Amino acid sequence: MKLSFEQLKSMVVFAQVIEQGSLSAAAKHVGLSRAVVSYHIKKLETQLGIKLLNRSTRSIALTEAGEQYYQRCKVIVEQALAANQQIENIKNEPTGLIKIACPVNVGLHTIVPALNEFRQLYPHIQLDVNLSDEVVNIIKDGFDIAIRGAALADSGLQATKLSSLSTYLCAAPSYLIKHGRPNTPAQLASHDWILYKLAANVLELKKGNRSFSVKLKGNISTNNAAARTAFVEGGHGLGRIPSYDALPKINAGTLTQVLADYQLNDIDLYAVFPPGGADSKKLRLLIDYLKAYFIKNKKVVS
């Protein structure tokens, strides 16, 4: 016997009659008239050539064949409901892959811990995390989002600020013993610096209403923030180091802060993404989560 779509509909109606206990209740539940529900039952019995229900003016009862048939129809309804629920779950709980680019050091210290918590909350979202201090071409390389510590340069992309990270001027105790401690911004220009290739070699400082600008020079440069910190810690020069990297080493005594009474500009951390990227539910969720994470952990990352 072939199964038509109309018969499938009748099977669902039949199952609902049994579930609801009457033709009238089933009609209300499925949004049909009582007459239409009665039509489906009669048509189903005609197609099958067997009686499914014993009906009176006050009640309905399944025949033996009707009981067996109902158990099969019930499974169809349950599977249809499960299919709809699965789609609702997909709509409500984002799934899919997010490809992320991030500088190595800031990634290891701040972004990866945030992503670790994010994945605990949203296990159906896949993450492809690429750590590199080189500035990637987001669109060409297929990234959904990049974390950057500078204002947006490419007007073809969109960006939103995640947080601000404070920085410290640091040197190793061994360097200060050998070269002396700078006490003014002017003295900074005569010192060796570990130069970070991805940042400007001009340092801006403030004290009160006064601003100072110092051009940096040195014999060591690197494109990796962790390497910069290691060279500073090794006594090869001064460095401007983010708080998450500097503070543990200052507390351990391997680095010393210099010109602590001067204020440095914070590093603004941005999420950068292709045009329209924030329309993606999973990406919007990640960006909002990162913002909230940085607010919650401000004392850790600032």
C-alpha positions in Angstrom: 0.0 0.0 0.0 1.4 3.4 -1.0 1.4 6.2 1.5 0.1 9.5 0.3 0.7 12.9 1.9 -3.1 13.1 2.6 -3.0 9.8 4.4 0.0 10.9 6.4 -2.0 13.9 7.5 -4.9 11.6 8.5 -2.5 9.5 10.6 -1.4 12.6 12.5 -5.0 13.6 13.1 -5.9 10.1 14.2 -3.0 10.1 16.7 -4.1 13.5 18.1 -7.7 12.2 18.5 -6.4 9.5 20.8 -4.0 11.9 22.6 -6.6 14.5 23.2 -9.4 12.0 24.1 -12.1 13.3 21.7 -12.7 14.5 18.2 -13.6 18.0 19.4 -10.4 18.3 21.6 -8.3 17.1 18.7 -9.9 19.5 16.3 -9.0 22.4 18.6 -5.5 21.1 19.1 -4.7 20.8 15.4 -6.7 23.9 14.3 -9.3 22.0 12.2 -13.1 21.8 12.5 -14.6 18.7 14.2 -16.2 17.8 10.9 -12.8 17.7 9.1 -11.3 15.6 11.9 -14.2 13.2 11.6 -13.6 13.1 7.8 -9.9 12.1 8.3 -10.8 9.3 10.6 -13.5 7.9 8.3 -11.2 8.2 5.2 -8.4 6.5 7.0 -10.7 3.6 8.0 -11.9 3.3 4.4 -8.3 3.3 3.0 -7.2 0.7 5.5 -10.4 -1.4 5.2 -10.6 -1.8 9.0 -12.3 -0.1 11.9 -10.0 1.9 14.1 -12.4 3.5 16.6 -15.6 2.5 18.4 -17.5 5.8 18.7 -20.5 6.8 20.7 -22.0 10.2 21.3 -20.0 10.5 24.5 -16.8 8.6 24.0 -14.3 6.9 21.7 -12.4 3.7 22.2 -9.7 2.0 20.2 -10.3 -1.3 18.5 -7.6 -3.9 18.7 -6.4 -2.9 15.2 -6.8 0.7 16.1 -4.5 0.3 19.2 -1.7 -1.2 17.1 -2.1 1.4 14.4 -2.1 4.2 16.9 1.3 3.1 18.3 2.8 3.5 14.8 1.1 6.9 14.2 2.2 8.1 17.6 5.9 7.5 16.6 5.3 9.6 13.4 4.0 12.5 15.5 6.9 12.2 18.0 9.5 12.1 15.2 8.0 15.2 13.6 8.0 17.1 16.9 11.6 16.0 17.5 12.6 17.3 14.1 11.0 20.7 14.8 12.6 20.8 18.2 16.0 20.1 16.7 15.6 23.0 14.4 14.6 25.3 17.3 17.7 24.2 19.2 19.9 25.1 16.2 18.2 28.5 15.9 18.5 29.2 19.7 22.0 27.7 20.2 24.5 28.8 17.6 26.6 26.3 15.9 29.4 26.3 13.3 33.0 27.4 13.0 34.6 30.7 14.0 38.1 31.3 12.6 40.0 33.7 14.8 43.4 35.4 14.3 45.1 36.9 17.3 48.6 38.1 18.3 50.5 35.4 20.2 51.1 37.0 23.6 47.8 38.8 24.0 46.1 35.6 22.8 47.8 33.3 25.3 47.3 35.7 28.2 43.8 37.0 27.5 41.9 35.7 24.5 42.6 32.0 24.9 41.4 32.0 28.6 38.2 33.8 27.4 37.7 31.3 24.6 38.1 28.5 27.0 35.2 29.8 29.1 33.2 30.6 25.9 33.5 27.0 24.7 32.2 25.7 28.1 29.0 27.7 27.5 28.7 27.1 23.8 30.1 23.6 23.1 28.5 23.4 19.6 30.5 26.3 18.3 33.9 25.2 16.8 36.9 27.4 17.1 39.9 27.7 14.8 42.4 29.9 16.7 45.5 31.1 14.8 48.1 32.9 16.9 50.5 35.1 15.0 52.0 38.5 15.5 51.7 39.2 11.8 48.7 41.2 10.6 46.6 38.8 8.5 44.4 39.7 5.6 41.1 38.8 7.2 39.0 38.5 4.0 41.7 36.9 1.8 42.7 34.4 4.5 39.1 33.5 5.4 39.1 34.7 9.0 35.8 35.6 10.7 37.4 37.8 13.3 40.9 39.2 14.2 42.0 40.6 17.5 44.2 43.7 17.1 45.9 46.2 19.4 45.5 49.1 17.1 42.8 51.3 15.5 41.3 50.1 12.2 43.5 51.0 9.2 41.5 49.3 6.5 38.2 51.0 5.9 36.9 47.9 4.2 36.6 46.2 7.6 34.5 46.8 10.7 35.8 46.9 14.2 34.5 47.1 17.8 36.6 47.9 20.9 36.8 45.1 23.4 38.9 46.6 26.1 42.0 48.7 27.0 45.2 47.2 28.3 47.6 49.2 30.5 51.3 49.0 29.8 54.5 49.5 31.9 58.0 50.8 31.1 60.3 48.0 32.2 63.9 47.1 32.5 65.8 44.2 34.1 67.6 45.1 37.3 70.9 44.0 35.6 70.3 46.6 32.8 69.7 49.4 35.3 72.8 48.5 37.3 74.9 48.7 34.1 73.2 51.7 32.4 71.6 53.6 35.2 67.9 54.4 35.8 66.2 57.0 33.6 64.5 59.6 35.7 63.0 61.8 33.0 61.4 61.2 29.6 64.3 63.0 28.0 66.7 60.4 29.4 64.8 57.6 27.7 66.1 58.6 24.3 69.7 57.7 25.3 68.8 54.2 26.4 68.7 51.0 24.4 65.2 49.7 23.6 63.9 46.3 22.6 61.9 47.4 19.5 58.6 45.8 18.7 58.2 45.8 14.9 54.4 46.0 15.0 54.3 49.2 17.0 55.5 52.7 16.4 59.0 53.5 17.7 57.7 56.6 19.3 56.7 56.6 23.0 54.1 59.0 24.3 54.0 59.8 28.0 52.0 62.2 30.2 52.4 63.7 33.6 49.7 66.1 34.7 49.1 68.5 31.9 52.4 67.9 30.2 52.9 65.4 27.3 56.2 64.0 26.1 57.2 62.2 23.0 60.4 60.0 22.8 61.8 58.4 19.7 63.1 54.9 20.6 66.2 53.2 19.2 67.9 49.9 19.9 70.0 47.0 18.6 67.3 44.4 19.0 63.9 44.3 17.3 61.3 41.6 17.0 57.9 40.9 15.7 56.9 38.8 18.7 55.7 40.4 22.0 56.9 37.4 24.1 60.4 37.7 22.6 60.4 41.4 23.4 59.7 40.7 27.0 62.4 38.0 27.1 65.0 40.3 25.7 64.0 43.0 28.3 64.2 40.5 31.0 67.6 39.4 29.8 69.0 42.9 30.4 69.3 44.0 26.7 67.2 47.2 27.0 64.0 48.9 28.0 60.6 47.9 26.8 57.0 48.9 26.9 55.2 45.7 28.1 51.5 45.0 28.6 50.4 44.7 32.2 49.5 41.0 31.9 53.1 40.2 31.0 54.8 42.9 33.1 53.2 42.6 36.5 54.1 39.0 37.3 57.7 39.6 36.4 57.8 42.9 38.4 56.4 41.0 41.4 58.9 38.2 40.9 61.8 40.8 40.7 63.0 39.9 37.2 61.7 43.2 35.8 61.6 46.7 37.3 59.2 49.5 36.4 60.8 52.8 35.4 59.2 56.3 35.4 56.2 54.9 37.3 54.9 58.4 38.0 54.4 59.0 34.2 51.3 57.8 32.4 51.4 55.7 29.2 48.7 55.4 26.6 46.7 52.2 27.0 46.6 49.6 24.2 43.1 49.5 22.8 42.1 46.0 21.9 39.8 45.6 18.9 37.8 42.8 17.3 38.0 43.3 13.6 35.8 41.5 11.1 34.5 41.6 7.5 31.6 43.9 6.6 28.4 42.3 7.9 30.2 39.9 10.0 28.4 41.0 13.2 25.2 39.9 11.6 26.3 36.3 12.2 24.7 35.2 15.4 27.6 33.1 16.6 30.1 35.9 15.9 27.9 38.5 17.6 27.7 36.2 20.6 31.5 35.8 20.7 32.1 39.6 20.5 29.6 40.3 23.2 31.1 37.6 25.4 34.6 39.0 25.0 33.5 42.4 26.0 31.8 41.0 29.1 34.8 38.9 29.9 37.2 41.8 29.8 34.9 43.8 32.1 34.6 40.9 34.5 38.4 40.4 34.5 39.5 44.0 34.4 41.8 43.6 37.3 43.5 40.7 35.6 44.1 42.2 32.1 44.4 45.9 32.8 
